């Protein structure tokens, strides 16, 4: 009994040590103004003079937890970037591993057809992106597909509108990475190999709009999310995968609705017949199926051969 108790205490200590919460408040050591140099935060390096951009700030304009939030805006010295890279970077003292982490945050964006905003978990030392979500200027939410053969941004069923706070969460387990919008699962990706993240980036591509990030939590929801993942794993199974003509869905709950999207985010016409979906007319490739039951929505990636 003593041995078991000791193990449990050790695990709780590890989780407590790994948990972090950031709301950019005075009592956390932050002050209004340039985020660069505050705690473990830096702003995007320029490679020139000044060494880092200067207009990514802690602001009291709006917030969800307290009175302050990270505000990312256009840097007038630079043009629109091909990728979201302008913003605040949080350097992790203890790196996260892609097979055992959670990061969640609140985000509010000012307008459509402006910037592409995003969150990235990166291995900064080896210059590798481990997780990435883009809040595209069209209102679509995209996630990085890390298929070894084709790495690209894949559209999800998630969408955003201006001047609304959203809660976004990314959870990594030994089996997969899951992306949630307001606690609704919008994308799942299988894990190929463990990767380390030593920097979290809250960024945009320097277009004409503003975003606020607040209430950032690291590993705070990890234990709950792992339990949730185990539960969701049993909620439905899509098979066979890859499939040729028919996709079967094994579900505990009655399936109310399905939607299929190609990797560009285009909705594909598909009919549900009981627990089967006819995919005979789909072109070969990767797709996302969104499945809705009374418990909510979940997504799964499948391949049409």
C-alpha positions in Angstrom: 0.0 0.0 0.0 2.8 2.4 0.9 4.4 1.8 -2.5 1.2 2.5 -4.4 0.6 5.6 -2.4 4.1 6.8 -3.1 3.7 6.3 -6.8 0.4 8.2 -6.9 1.9 11.1 -5.0 4.9 11.2 -7.4 2.5 11.3 -10.4 0.5 14.1 -8.8 3.7 16.0 -8.1 4.8 15.7 -11.7 1.5 16.9 -13.1 1.4 19.8 -10.6 4.9 20.8 -11.6 4.1 20.6 -15.3 0.8 22.6 -15.1 1.0 26.3 -16.0 -1.6 29.1 -16.3 -1.0 32.4 -18.0 -3.4 35.3 -17.9 -1.0 38.2 -18.3 -2.0 39.8 -15.0 0.0 42.0 -12.6 0.1 39.3 -9.9 1.9 37.0 -12.4 4.6 39.6 -12.9 3.3 41.1 -16.2 2.8 44.7 -17.0 1.0 46.5 -19.9 3.3 47.1 -22.9 5.7 45.1 -25.1 5.5 41.4 -24.4 9.2 40.9 -25.3 11.3 40.1 -22.3 8.4 39.7 -19.9 9.1 36.4 -18.1 9.8 33.6 -20.6 8.2 35.5 -23.5 9.8 37.0 -26.5 8.4 38.6 -29.7 9.3 37.5 -33.2 13.0 37.9 -33.9 13.8 40.0 -36.9 17.3 39.1 -37.8 18.1 42.8 -37.9 17.6 46.0 -35.9 15.7 46.0 -33.7 16.4 42.4 -32.9 12.7 41.7 -32.1 9.4 43.2 -33.3 8.0 45.8 -30.9 4.2 46.1 -31.2 3.0 42.8 -29.7 1.8 43.8 -26.3 0.0 43.0 -23.1 -3.2 45.0 -23.3 -6.2 45.9 -21.1 -8.5 46.3 -24.1 -10.4 43.1 -23.5 -9.8 39.9 -21.5 -11.5 36.7 -20.3 -9.5 36.0 -17.1 -8.7 39.2 -15.3 -8.1 42.5 -17.0 -5.2 41.8 -19.4 -4.6 39.7 -22.6 -1.9 39.3 -25.2 -2.6 41.6 -28.2 -1.1 40.8 -31.6 -1.3 43.4 -34.3 0.3 44.4 -37.6 3.9 45.5 -37.5 4.0 48.4 -40.0 7.7 47.9 -40.8 7.0 44.6 -42.4 4.6 43.3 -45.1 2.1 40.5 -45.0 4.0 37.2 -44.4 3.5 33.9 -46.3 3.0 32.1 -42.9 1.8 33.2 -39.4 5.0 34.2 -37.7 4.4 37.6 -36.1 3.5 37.6 -32.5 4.5 36.4 -29.0 6.6 33.3 -28.4 6.6 31.5 -25.0 9.8 29.6 -24.2 9.1 26.5 -22.2 11.5 25.8 -19.3 10.5 22.1 -19.5 9.7 21.0 -23.1 6.3 19.3 -23.7 6.2 15.9 -25.4 3.7 15.4 -28.3 2.4 12.2 -26.7 1.5 13.7 -23.3 0.4 17.3 -23.2 -2.5 19.8 -23.4 -2.5 23.4 -24.3 -5.7 25.5 -24.3 -6.4 29.2 -24.7 -9.0 31.9 -25.4 -8.8 33.8 -28.7 -10.8 36.7 -30.1 -10.1 38.1 -33.6 -11.3 41.4 -34.9 -12.3 40.8 -38.6 -12.5 38.4 -41.5 -10.4 38.8 -44.6 -7.5 40.3 -42.6 -4.8 38.3 -40.9 -4.4 34.5 -40.7 -4.0 33.9 -36.9 -2.6 30.8 -35.3 -1.1 28.8 -32.6 2.0 26.6 -33.0 3.9 24.2 -30.8 7.4 24.0 -32.1 10.8 22.3 -31.5 12.6 25.6 -31.9 16.1 24.0 -31.6 15.5 21.7 -34.5 13.1 24.0 -36.4 10.2 21.6 -36.5 6.5 22.3 -36.1 4.8 19.8 -33.9 1.3 21.1 -33.7 -0.3 24.0 -35.6 -3.7 25.5 -36.0 -4.6 28.4 -38.3 -7.6 30.6 -37.9 -7.8 31.4 -41.6 -9.0 34.9 -42.7 -12.0 33.2 -44.5 -13.3 32.0 -41.1 -12.2 28.4 -41.6 -10.1 26.7 -38.9 -7.2 24.6 -40.4 -4.8 22.1 -38.8 -1.4 20.9 -39.9 -1.6 17.5 -41.4 1.8 15.9 -40.7 1.5 12.9 -43.1 5.1 11.9 -43.9 4.3 12.1 -47.6 2.2 15.3 -47.7 2.4 17.9 -45.0 -0.2 20.6 -45.5 -2.9 22.7 -43.8 -6.2 20.8 -43.7 -9.6 22.4 -43.3 -11.7 21.2 -40.4 -15.5 21.6 -39.7 -14.5 24.3 -37.2 -15.2 28.0 -38.0 -14.8 31.4 -36.4 -16.5 34.8 -36.5 -15.1 38.2 -35.6 -15.3 39.7 -32.1 -16.3 36.5 -30.3 -14.2 34.7 -27.7 -13.4 31.1 -28.5 -11.8 28.4 -26.4 -9.3 26.2 -28.3 -7.6 23.1 -26.9 -5.0 20.8 -28.3 -4.4 17.4 -26.5 -1.6 14.9 -27.3 -1.8 11.3 -26.1 0.3 8.2 -26.9 -2.1 7.4 -29.8 -3.2 10.8 -31.3 -3.4 14.5 -31.3 -6.9 16.0 -30.8 -8.1 19.6 -31.6 -11.1 21.0 -29.8 -13.1 24.2 -30.5 -15.3 25.2 -27.5 -14.9 21.6 -26.2 -16.1 20.1 -29.6 -13.7 17.8 -31.2 -12.9 19.1 -34.8 -9.9 17.1 -35.8 -7.9 14.0 -34.8 -4.5 13.0 -36.1 -2.6 9.8 -35.3 0.8 10.1 -33.7 3.7 8.7 -35.7 6.5 9.3 -33.2 7.1 11.4 -30.1 8.3 15.0 -30.6 9.4 17.7 -28.2 8.0 21.2 -28.0 10.1 23.9 -26.4 8.3 27.0 -27.6 4.6 28.0 -28.0 3.8 30.6 -30.6 0.7 32.9 -30.7 1.0 34.5 -34.1 -0.5 36.0 -37.3 0.8 36.7 -40.8 0.8 40.5 -40.3 -2.4 41.3 -42.1 -4.8 44.2 -41.2 -6.5 42.9 -38.1 -6.0 42.2 -34.4 -6.3 39.2 -32.1 -6.3 38.7 -28.3 -5.1 35.6 -26.5 -5.9 35.0 -22.9 -6.3 32.3 -20.2 -3.5 30.0 -21.5 -3.3 26.7 -19.7 -0.6 24.1 -20.2 -1.2 20.6 -19.0 -4.0 21.8 -16.8 -6.5 19.7 -18.6 -4.2 16.7 -19.3 -5.6 14.2 -16.8 -9.2 15.0 -17.7 -8.4 15.0 -21.4 -6.8 11.6 -21.3 -9.9 10.2 -19.6 -12.1 11.9 -22.2 -10.0 10.5 -25.0 -10.4 7.0 -23.7 -14.2 7.5 -23.6 -14.3 9.1 -27.1 -12.3 6.3 -28.5 -15.1 3.9 -27.7 -17.9 6.3 -29.0 -17.5 5.3 -32.6 -15.2 3.4 -35.0 -14.8 4.1 -38.7 -13.8 1.1 -40.8 -12.3 -0.1 -43.1 -9.7 2.6 -43.3 -8.6 2.8 -46.1 -11.9 2.1 -47.7 -13.0 1.4 -51.3 -16.8 1.6 -51.7 -18.4 1.7 -48.3 -17.4 3.3 -45.0 -18.9 1.7 -41.9 -19.5 3.5 -38.6 -19.8 1.6 -35.4 -21.4 3.8 -32.8 -23.0 3.4 -29.4 -25.3 6.3 -30.1 -27.7 6.9 -33.1 -25.9 8.8 -35.8 -28.0 11.9 -36.7 -25.9 13.4 -39.4 -22.6 13.0 -41.2 -20.6 15.4 -43.3 -17.5 14.7 -45.4 -14.8 17.2 -46.3 -11.8 16.9 -48.7 -8.4 18.2 -47.6 -9.1 21.6 -49.1 -12.1 22.0 -46.8 -14.7 21.5 -49.6 -17.9 19.7 -48.4 -18.5 16.5 -50.4 -22.0 15.2 -51.0 -22.5 11.9 -49.1 -25.6 10.0 -47.8 -25.9 8.0 -44.6 -27.7 4.7 -44.9 -28.1 3.3 -41.4 -24.5 3.1 -40.2 -23.0 3.0 -43.7 -21.7 5.8 -46.1 -21.4 5.2 -49.8 -18.0 6.6 -50.9 -17.8 4.8 -54.2 -17.9 8.1 -56.2 -15.2 9.8 -54.2 -11.8 10.4 -55.8 -8.9 8.5 -54.1 -7.3 10.6 -51.3 -7.7 11.7 -47.7 -11.0 13.0 -46.3 -12.5 14.0 -42.9 -15.8 12.7 -41.8 -17.8 14.7 -39.2 -20.2 12.5 -37.2 -23.0 14.0 -35.1 -24.9 12.2 -32.4 -26.9 13.4 -29.4 -23.6 13.5 -27.5 -22.2 16.1 -29.9 -19.8 16.1 -32.9 -16.6 14.2 -33.6 -14.3 13.9 -36.6 -12.2 11.2 -38.1 -9.8 11.1 -41.0 -10.1 8.3 -43.5 -8.6 7.4 -46.9 -10.5 6.5 -50.0 -8.5 4.0 -52.2 
